[in-house]
Amino acid sequence: MRWALVKVALAVTAMVVVAFAVPLGLVVKEMARDRAFSNAERQAATIGPVLAITTDRTQLERALASADTGPGCRIGVHVPGDGKGARDVGIGFRRASDRDVASVVALGRASIAPVRGGSSLLQPTAVATGVAVVEVYVPDAALGNGVATSWLVLSGVGLALIIGSVAVADRLGTRMVRAAKRLAGAAHRLGTGELGVRVPEEGPKELRSAATAFNSMADQVVQLLANERELAADLSHRLRTPLTVLRLNAASLGDGPAAEHTRAAVEQLEREVDQIIRTAREQKSHSRQPGATAGCDAAEVIRERMAFWSALAEDEGRTVRVAGAHRPLRVPVARPDLAAALDAMLGNVFRHTPEGTAFAVDVHHAGLAGNAVIVLVSDAGPGIDDPDAALRRGHSGGGDGSTGLGLDIVRRLAESTGGDVRIGRSVLGGTEVRVWLALDGHGPPGAPHHTGTHRLRRRLPLRARRRGKAG
């Protein structure tokens, strides 16, 4: 495309230059010729008054010597004889033939006669003895005076126009080709799975329209994939609660082959659901656009999920307490992601603690400038002997027959904001999972792990108990 535009510009500009420069050069040549003969006529006119007064040879030679003939021009006079049959008298520089002179006398008007080395202007003038002819010789050099310079200037201007048009065409072609290459490269990258690629809407109008359409298509593809993956994850999460109930019911079946088969089937189903959720989350994180941000009200999500889990807690005789969710707390994570993390932590409470075990969910602002939100999920169960191992298991997904997916989901959520997840012992006597969600991308302060966790563990439940008593 670029070379084609250059060739078109070269051909068009060359034709335009030829179409205008050649006629203009011919006009310049004709103007130089007219200028030379106009000067010759003016010189001839200066001799006319002298001929009207006298035809004396001496006087005429003196007049010719004083005449301004200009560059390269020479002047002469053909004076008729005094009597019949007398020969004409020639004075000054003369090159015209007698026949040309006789023809001018017969016609009675000026004419131009070609002579050796140039041309002669023959101007008739009436005198007492007849008609005298003033001859002004104009050499060929005077006829083309300034023509070569003018043609050289025209050639330079034409060449400059051709070079300029080629440069502009090359620049325009580069711009078009660059935009087209960007669009093609983005389409290829999108086809290889890089869903975050977008094209700058630059270049000609048509390419800008194509870039806009491509970006719109890419956004639509990302949205459709996100909706599908979110739907898969959401449906899988909806299955986790009835699976938890089914697991608890299977645990009460006692011993026997049928009970063991039922429990094994439930565990297999849980693993499949966890795998579906893990795959959906990983694909979602990979397809997320660079720089795209999401946000939700953490308090609202906590109230919604606690209303969901409270029904199962009531069936199992568990005491539930929620603190800090009475006022909005904006966090930089997507609503479905936060809901999935809460479901994972609460599902662990129901899965790993006996029926009747109390649990609590606390949420509050943290940090020196309130630049973080901390979510605490604590229970009164037996606790975790090795929190570090539990976190490692959640990261790797192995160990003790547990997939560890719940803590993996929570960890991914916290780390996406620059925060982290810590496990300790709660004031209820069991496990406390603390999720630090940074609001400005800065992680938790560099205090010792156990000291910071202990401080949060002591302050928040006390504050929550005060709210509970006040309510």
C-alpha positions, 0 to 999 in steps of 0.5 A: 500500500505504501509503495502504491501510494508513492507511485501514484503520487509520483505519476500524478505530480510528474504529469502536473509538472509537465503539463504546467512547466512546458507551456510556461517555459514556452511562454517565457521563451516567447516573452524573451523574444518579444522583449528583444524585438520591443527593444529593437523597435525602441532603438529604431524609433530613436533614429526616425527623428534624425532621418526626418531632419537630414539624410546627411551621412555624417549626421546619421553616423553621429546619431547611430554612434550615440544610439543606445543599442543595448546588449548585442544589438547593432543598428544601421540605416538604408538611405535611398539615392538622390536621383532616379536610378541612384543606388541606396546608401548604407550607413552603420551595421547592416546584414539584411539583403536588398530584397528584404529591404525592398520588400519592407519599402514596398509594404510600408510597415516593419518586418523581421528578416532572418539573417546570419547569427540572428534576426534584423528588425527593418523599420521604414521611415519616410525621408525627402528622397523616398523611404529609408529603412532603419535596420536593428540587428538582434542576435540569437543570444538576445532572443534567448536572454534569461530563458535558460535561467527561467527553465532551470528555475521551473525544473527546480520547482517541478523537482521540488514538487515531485519530491514533496508529493512523494514524501507526503505520500510516503508519510501518509502511506506509513500512517495508513500501514502502521494503523493497518498493521496495529489492527492486524496484530491486535486481531492476531493477539486476540485470536491467540487468547490475549483478550485485553488487547485494544487498538488506538483509534488513530489514522484515517477515518476508515481505519478509525472506524475499523479500530472502534469496531474491533475494540467494541467486538473485543469488549463484547467477547470479553463480556460474553466470556466473563458472563459465561465463566461467572455463570459457571462459578455462580452455579457451582457456588450455589451447589456448595451449600446443599453439598455441605448439608448433604455432607453433614447428613452423610456424616450422620449415617453411621458406618456401613458400606452404603454410608461409606459409598455415600460419603465418597460420592459426596466428596467426589462431587465436592472435588468436581465442584471445586475444580469447576470453580477453580477453572472459572476463576483462573480463566477470569483472572487471565482474561481480565483487561489490564487496568480494569478495576471493579468495586463493591460495597463489602458491608452489603455483600457480607449482609447478603451472604450472611442472610444466606448462610444463617438459614443453615446455621439455624438448622445446626444450632449455631450462634451467628454474630455480624459486626461492622456491616451496618455502614458502607465499606467500598473495596476494589474487588468485584462483587462476585469475587468477594461473595465467593471468598466469603462463601469459601470461608463460611463453608470451611466453618460449616465443614470443619467444625461440629454442629452448634459451633458459634462463629462471627464475621467482623469488618472494619476500616484499618491502616493509619489512614483507613486505607484498608478494609479487614474482614475477620471470620472467626469460630469457636471450633477446635482451631487449626494446629498449623496455620502456615501449613493450612495456607500452604495447602490452600496455595498448592491445593493438596493435603488431607483430602482437602482441595484447599480451594477455599483459602486459595480463592480468599488469598487470590482476592486479597493479593489482587488488592495488594493485601494478604490473608492470615490465620490465627486463633480467635477469642471464640477459641477456634480459628480466625481468618483475617483478610486484608483488602488494601484500598490504595494498593499498599499491603498491611504494615510490616508489623510482626505477624503474631503481634498484629494478628493478636491485636486485631483479634483482641480489639474487634470482638470486644468492640463487636460485643459492645455493639451487640449489647447496645443493640 
